[in-house]
Amino acid sequence: MDVVIAGAGIAGLAAALAAARAGCAVTVYEPVARLAEVGAGLQLGPNAVRVLADWGLEGALAACAAFPQALVARDARSGTALGRLPLGARSIQRHGQPYATVHRADLHGLLLDAVRATPAIRLRLGQGVCGWAQEGGRVRVGLDGGGQDSADLLLGCDGLWGRVRGGWLGDVPPQATGHLAYRGLVPAADWPAELPADVVSAWMGPRMHAVTYPVRAGRAFNVVVIVEGELGGDVQNWSHAAERAELSQRTGALADGLSAALDAVPQWLRWPLFERPPLTGAEGQGRGAVALLGDAAHPMRPYLAQGAAMALEDAWTLGRLLARPGAAATDVVADLARQRWQRNAWVQWRSRRNGRIFHMAPPWSWARNLAMAVGGEHLMDVPRIYGGPPG
């Protein structure tokens, strides 16, 4: 089967690997002429690590990731620990794979290396997919600059603002969440001594929260602060420069440990968070011989740390379906959408719910804190997700 993929992000590269492993000839089109280091840190639950291990990429992941020993929820104002979920060996024992944290650029890089080492995949940079039509059992693909291609199967992996989905879902723009993300990277040598180096810390406060964790095999720490507010200008840009003083005005007073972590960030960047409503049916992920994967289909708020994982799961499921003898493109798309949309929709919904919980103010935050004190580990573990991907 010939497969064309729009987008060379995490979803697109993962889909290319999965399709090539299933015996397909794959062409990936990416409008950016040079793939640069963008984004922030990512948390990869055991479900995501399971996909990478199945593709033989666990060694590449181990070289660039960190493997924290616990997830700790804290009060952003007092610093008090509210709940703790052991990771490390417990994650392997309970879910069969470790919990990893990685810089997005490093995950993208290891996928890109695998793609470039796969002869069945052609990577075309500097040219994007701008339209498509299904004709005579094939998908005719329009390219930027007037070129064309055709394939048995078209995969839209072109992200939140992608153009493939418009072919049947319309050009409805993403919705602003009203949240802003501030991110920075701290060298390990500058990490505050009072903060542990081997945990994911989620700091929760009124109308804000922050997450800190190691990346790059422990050589750096990712710091992300989410606040409620709006941002004008180029909303698709991940690299708006920001200042620590500006962030302080939005967060108010913070616990000493968290404040020290924010002070250690040498350069702040910010971007507004956008989303689409949770999927309501299989058609949101596929129609005919065209399917959407990752953020193109189900962008989600980052409050469950599963955006990249769901893209990897989409690709893994796709690969299993393509490997079936005699599989037709339309059957693959129908089965992919049927198997994936409900799980993706639930993760979208759960991510929204987590955001509301993280940003609670008194008196609701008092009830949250009490609940976490009583059942923190039970509330923080998500076996429904970490045991995946289903199949």
N, C-alpha and C positions, 0 to 999 in steps of 0.2 A: 504493500500500500504506500502511495506517495502522500506525505504529510507536510503541510506548510504551517509554520508557527509564526504568529505575530507577537514579537516581543522577546528580548533576550535578558529579561530579569530572572529572578529565582524561579518563578512559575514556568517561564518559557524554556529555560535551560533544563529544568527537571523534566518537563514534558518531552523535550528532545531526547534526553537520555533514555527515558522510559520507552518511547516509540522506537528508537534505534535498537534497544535491547530486544524488542519484540519483532525485529526483522524489517522494519519500515525504512524507507529512504526519506530523510528529513531535511527540510530547508527552513532556517530560522531567519526572519527579517527583523531588523532593529533599526529604527530611524537615527539613533545616535551613532555618529561615526567612530567614536572612541568610548569604550566602556570604562568609566571612571569610578573611583571610590565614592559612593554616596550612601546615605542612610545612617543608621545608628545600630546599637546592639540588638541582638535577637535572643530570645530564650527558646530553646528547642526541647520540648518535652520528650519523654521516651517514645512517643508515637512518631515524632519526626526523626529521631535518631534511628529508629527501627527501619525507616525507609532508606536512609543513607547507608545503613549497614547492609541491607538487602542488595544494594547496588555496588557493594564492595568499597564504599567510601569512608568506612569507619576510621581507617588510618589517617586519611587526609583531614578528617574532622578532629581527631585527637591531636594533630599537630598544631591546630590553630584555636581550638576551643578551650574553655575552662569547664570544670565539672564541679559545681558548688555542692557543698555538703548539706545545705538546708535552705529553706525559704522562710524568712522571718517577717511577720507583719508587725509594724511599729506605729505608734502614735507620732505624727509629724511634729506635734507641738512639744510633747514631753519626752519623746524618745522611748517610752515604755514599750516593752515587747508585749504584743497582744496575742500572738499565736505563732507556732513553729511547726513546719512540716519537714521532717528529715528527708534528705535526698541521698545522694551518694549510693552507698551499698544498699540502702532500703529501696531506692528506685529500681535498682537492678533485680533485687529479690522479688519485689512486688510486681513490677511491670516488664521485667526482662531486659531493659535497656537503661542507661544512665540519663540523667537530666543534664543538658549542656547549655552553656551560654557562649555566644560567638558574635563577633562584629559582622554586620550584614555583608560588608565587602569581602570578608574572608569566606563566608558561606558561598557567596556569588563566585568568588575566585576558584574555589575547589570544584564547583559545578562547571565553570567555564573550562578549567583544565581538562575535566573529563569529557566535555563536549569536543574540545579541540583534538583529543586523542581518539575520537570515534570516527572512523572513515565514512560511515553512513550519514553523518550530519554535515551539512554545509551551512556556515554562518555568514550571513550577508549584512554587514554593518553599513550604516549611512543610507538605508532605504527601508521605509516602513510600509506596512499594509494600510491602504486608505479606503478600501471598499472590496466588496465581493458579490458574487451572484452564483446560484446553483443552477447548472445547465447540463442536461444530458448525463446525469450521473456523476458529474465532476463539479468542483468548485473553482470558478474562475476568480482569480485574485488580482485586484488592482493595486499597483505600487506607486509610491510617491515618484513624481517625475514622469509618469505616463507609462511605465513598464507594466507587464502583466506576467502572471504565472498561473498554473492550475494544479490541482491536487485532488486526490480522493477525499481528503480530510483537511479541514482548516481548524486550527486551534487558536482562539483568541486569548493570548497571555499578555496582553498589552496594558494591564493595570487598571487602576481606578478611573483614569481619564481615557481609556482605550476606545478605539473606533470600531472594532469588530462587532461589539454588542449592538451597535446602532442599526445593524442590518435587519434585526427583527424586534429589538426591544426599544428602538427609538433613541434619539439623542437627548435623553433626559439627563441633565447634569447631576453630578453627585451633590449631596446635601452637606452643608456645614454643620458640624457637631456643636459649635460654640466652645470648643476646647482648643487650646494651643499647647504644643509640645516644645519644650526647651531641652536641648541635648548638648552633651559635651563628653569629652574623653579625657580621663586623668591618667597620666603615667603612674605605674605602680610605685615608683619612688616618691611620689607626691601624695599618695593616698593617706588620709589621716590615720595615725597609729591607733586611735581609739575605736576604729571601725574594723570589724572582721573582714578578712580578705577572701574567705571561701564561702560566702553566703550570698543569696539574693535577698535584698532588703526592700520591702514595700512599705513606704512611709505614707500614712493616710491622715489627711487633715481636711478642714472645711473648704469645700470648693477647689481642692487641689490634692494631688498625691505625687510622690516621687518614687523612683525605682533605681536601685544601684546594684551592680554586680560585676564580677570580673569578666574580661574578654581577652582574646589574643594570648591564650595559654597562661593567663594571670599577669601578663605584662602591662595591662592597662585596665581601667575600670570605666564602665559605661554609666553615665548619669543622665536620667531623663526625668523631667518635671512636667507634669500636666496641670495646667491651670485653666480656669474658665474665662473666656474672653474671645474677642474677634481680632482678625488681622486683615487689613486691606492689601492691595497690591497684587503681586503674582501669587495666587493661592496654590499653584502647582509646584512652586519652588521650595525645595527642602533646605535651603541654605540662606535664609534671612539672618543676617548678623544680629546679635542681641547682646545686652549688657547685664552684668550681675545685679546692678542697682535696679534695673527695670524688673527683673525677676523678683527681687525682694519686695518691691511694691505690690506685686500680684500675690505673693505667698503670705506676707506678714511674718511674724516671728516664728522661728523654727527651732527644733531641738539642736543642741550644740553639735552633736555628731553629724546630723544632716547638713547643718549650716557650714561645718568645716568641709564636708564633701563638695558642696556647691562653691565654696571659696577656692577650692583646689582646681576647678575647671579653668584651663587657660583661655579657652575660646568657646563662647556660647553661640549656638545656632537655634533657630526656632522655625516652626512651620505650623499652619493651621491643620487640624484634623477634619477630614471629610469622610463620608460614608454613603452607602446606599441602604435602603431598608432590607431587613432579612429576606432571604428568598422565600417565595410563597408557593413554588411549584417547580417541577423538573424543567419546564421551558426556560427558566432563568439561567440554566446551565448548558442547554443545548437544543438544537433544532436541525433536523435534516442531517447534513454532514458537517455541521459547524458546532463546535463546543467552546465554552468559556471555562478557564481555569484560574484559580487564585483570585487576586483582587479584581480582575475583570468581571468575575461572576459574583463574588461575595466579599467585598471589602468589609473589614470589621475594625472596631475600635481595639486598641492594643492592650486592653485591660484583662485579657485572659492569656496573652502572650502566645496566640495560636495562628496568627495570620500566615507566617511562613510555613508553619506545620500543615495547615490545611491545603496550601498550594502543593506541598510535597505529597500529601496524601492523594490529592486529585491526580497528580502525575502517576503515582504508583498504581492507582486503580486503573487509569487509562492503559498503562503498560500491560496489566493482566488481561484486560479486555482485548487489546490488539493482538495478544499472543494466541488467542483462540483460533483454531484452524478454520479457515474460510470466513473469518469475520468480515462483515460488510461495514463500511463507514457509518451508515445510518444506524445500524444496530449498535455499534460501539458507542455512538453519541447518545442514543436513547438509554442504553444501560448505564453509561457513566452518569448521566443526569439523574436517573432514577436512584442509583446507589449513593450518590453524593449529596443531593440537594438538602435533604432533611438534616443530616449531620452538620453541614455547613451553616444552615439556617439556625440550628440550635446554638452553635458556637457564636454566631453573630449576636443572637439574643442574649446569651450568657455574658458576652463581653460588655454589652450595654448595661446589663444588670450590675456587673462588677463595678463599673464606673460610678453608678449611683451609690453603691455601698462605700466605695473608697472616699467619695467626696461628701459624706454625711457631716452635718453640723449638729451640735447639741440641740435637743436631747436625743435625737436618733443615734448619734455616734456613741452615746453611752450604752445604749442597748446593743449596738454592734460590738463594742469592745467587750461587753459582758459575755455575749455569745461566743466570741473568739476565745476568751479566757477559759470557757467551759469546754468547747469542742473545737479548738483551733485546728488540730491535725485533721480531724474528720471533715471540717468545713473547707480546708484548703486543698485537700487531695481531690482529684477529678478522675477517678478510674475510667469513667465513661469515655474520656478523651485519651488518657494516657495508655489505655489498652489497645488503641487503634494502630493503624487504620483497619476498619472492618474488612473482612473478606477472606 
